[in-house]
Amino acid sequence: MKTESRLEKVLASGALAVTSECGPPRGAVPEKVKEKAELLRGSVDVINVTDNQTAMVRMSSWAAGILIRQLGLDPVLQMVTRDRNRLAMQADIIGAYSHGINTMLCLSGDHPHFGDHPMASNVYDLDSVQLIQAVVKMRDEGKFQGGKDIDHPPKMFVGAAANPFADPFELRVMRLAKKVKAGVDFIQTQCIYNLDKFETWMKGVCDRGLDEQVYILAGITPMKTAGMARYMKNRVPGMDVPDEVVKRMESVPKEQQPEEGIKIAVETIQRLKEVKGVAGFHIMAIEWEEKVPEIVEKAGLLPRPEV
C-alpha cells in the first residue's frame, strides 16, 4: 500500500469502489457541507470535494474536506491548476494532509470565462499531468517539485480525471497513458451516457494494458429532467448524450422523469460492472446527493466493504 487512503484499500481488496462528490457552498456555511456529507454516509467509500467548480467561487476544497474529516468520513481533495502556482498547490497539499486528508484529484479546471469572474487570470503554472508528477514526487521521493527535501512528506493517493468522449476521440487513450506514466493511481471519468463509445475507449485502455496500471472509476450522473438531458447534450462541452437517452427522458411525464433518470443510472452501472477494467463508480449527483444511497442500493453496491 502506498498510502492509508480508504479508497486505495477498497480498490486493493478487489471490491468495486464507490465515490461521490460534495459541492461546497458559496458562502461560510459549514452546515451545508456536513448535511451533504451525512447524506452519503454508508453508501460511498470517499467523498470528492470540488474546487471552485465551473470556475465559480466556493468554500475551498481543503476547508470543506476538513469538515468532512471531522464527521469521521473520508474526503478527496480536488485541486485545479487554474487558480494556484506550484508553491501554493504544494502548501495546500501539505496542509490538507496534516488534517488527515490523504486522497486527492488533480485537475486543470474550467476556464474563468465560464464562471462568475470571467476577467480572472488563469495561472496554469503546472498542468494537470505536471501536478500528478509533483504530488507523486512529494510522496515517493520526499521532495518538493523544486527538488528540496520535505519533512514528513504527504502520502497522497493520487487521482485524475479522464473524458473518453472529447475530440479527437482517437487521442483519448493516449491522454490517459500520459497520466498513467506520470504516476496517477486512479481515474474518475466524465459522466457516461454513450455506453458503446465508453466500451470502445475501455477496450483501447485494456489493449494497452493501462487497466493493470491504474484503477478506473466510471462516472455516473443521474438526470433529473428531460431538460437537463437536452442541456447536457447541446450545451456542455465534452459531453456525449445519445438521442435515445434524451427521447427516453422525454417519453415519461415530467413528474416521473427523476425516477426515470435514476433507472438509467442504475442500468448503466449494471452494464458497466461487466466491462473489463472498470474498478468502480464515481456517482456525481449534482445537488441531488440524497439520491445516491438509492442508486447505490438498487445497483447492488451495498454494503460497502470494511477495510
C-alpha positions, -999 to +999 in steps of 0.1 A: +000+000+000+013+034-009-010+053+015-036+050+043-063+061+019-096+042+024-101+044-014-068+026-020-077-001+005-111-007-011-096-009-046-067-031-035-092-055-019-107-061-054-141-047-044-159-023-068-152+012-053-180+038-050-172+075-048-194+105-049-189+143-045-200+172-025-201+207-040-191+232-013-214+262-006-209+297-020-205+311+015-192+304+050-219+278+057-202+247+072-236+231+079-242+227+042-211+206+038-219+185+068-255+180+056-244+168+022-217+145+036-242+129+060-265+120+031-236+099+017-226+082+049-225+044+045-232+045+007-198+056-006-162+050+002-149+085-002-164+119-010-148+143-036-149+179-026-149+201-057-125+231-062-143+262-074-163+240-098-175+257-130-150+285-122-173+299-095-161+310-060-170+285-033-156+273+000-122+259-006-119+221-011-094+216+017-116+235+042-147+216+033-126+184+034-116+191+070-153+195+079-159+161+064-130+145+082-144+159+115-175+137+108-154+106+105-158+104+067-131+104+040-128+133+017-110+136-017-092+169-021-097+183-056-072+207-069-073+227-101-041+242-115-061+271-129-060+290-095-026+284-079+010+284-087+032+254-077+041+269-043+005+274-033-005+239-045+022+222-026+015+242+005-022+233+003-014+196-002+008+196+030-019+215+049-047+191+038-026+160+047-018+175+081-056+173+088-059+137+077-068+142+041-049+115+021-066+113-012-067+139-040-077+146-076-055+166-099-074+187-125-069+216-148-102+234-141-128+252-162-118+285-179-128+315-158-148+328-188-175+302-179-177+313-143-186+343-121-152+361-126-147+360-163-118+385-162-098+364-137-063+354-148-055+317-154-024+306-135-016+272-150+019+273-136+016+235-139-008+215-159-027+185-145-001+160-156+027+180-141+007+183-109+004+145-108+041+142-112+047+168-084+024+150-059+039+116-066+074+131-062+064+146-028+050+112-017+075+087-031+107+107-030+100+131-002+109+160-023+092+192-033+087+199-070+117+222-069+140+194-055+143+202-018+136+176+009+103+175+027+100+170+064+073+143+068+060+140+031+023+139+024+013+103+015-014+111-010-033+086-031-033+105-064-062+106-089-071+124-121-100+128-145-105+114-180-130+123-206-134+093-230-158+114-252-138+145-260-125+152-295-104+139-311-116+105-297-085+087-312-062+105-287-083+098-256-064+066-247-031+083-253-041+112-230-048+086-203-015+069-209+003+102-202-013+104-168-005+068-161+031+075-169+031+105-146+022+081-118-015+085-112-032+059-090-069+062-100-090+078-126-126+092-124-142+096-158-166+121-173-203+110-168-212+082-192-244+081-213-229+068-246-221+033-233-210+019-267-184+047-271-172+042-235-167+005-240-147+012-272-125+035-251-121+009-224-111-017-250-083+006-261-073+011-225-071-026-219-054-033-252-025-011-239-025-027-205-034+006-188-062-011-168-034-031-150-016+001-140-045+024-129-079+020-113-107+034-135-139+046-118-167+051-143-186+084-140-224+083-134-247+113-133-284+107-128-306+131-148-335+149-131-354+160-162-356+158-200-345+195-200-313+185-182-307+158-207-311+183-236-289+208-219-261+183-213-264+171-249-263+205-265-246+229-241-219+210-221-186+207-239-171+172-240-204+155-231-219+128-252-256+122-246-272+100-274-306+110-288-322+078-274-313+089-239-330+123-244-360+106-260-363+082-232-364+110-206-389+129-228-411+098-231-423+099-195-444+125-177-425+153-161-432+141-126-418+107-134-386+120-151-365+120-119-373+083-113-365+075-150-331+093-146-323+071-116-333+040-136-309+049-164-281+055-139-287+021-123-289+003-156-257+020-167-239+008-135-252-028-141-239-029-176-205-013-168-200-038-140-193-063-167-168-042-186-131-053-182-110-026-165-139-008-146-128-008-109-157+012-095-181+041-100-180+078-093-216+090-088-219+127-094-255+135-083-253+173-088-272+189-059-291+156-056-270+139-030-300+124-013-305+100-043-270+085-041-279+059-015-309+048-036-287+044-067-260+025-048-286+001-033-305-005-065-272-011-083-263-038-059-232-020-045-242-023-008-229-029+018-197-011+013-166-031+023-149-027+057-112-021+052 
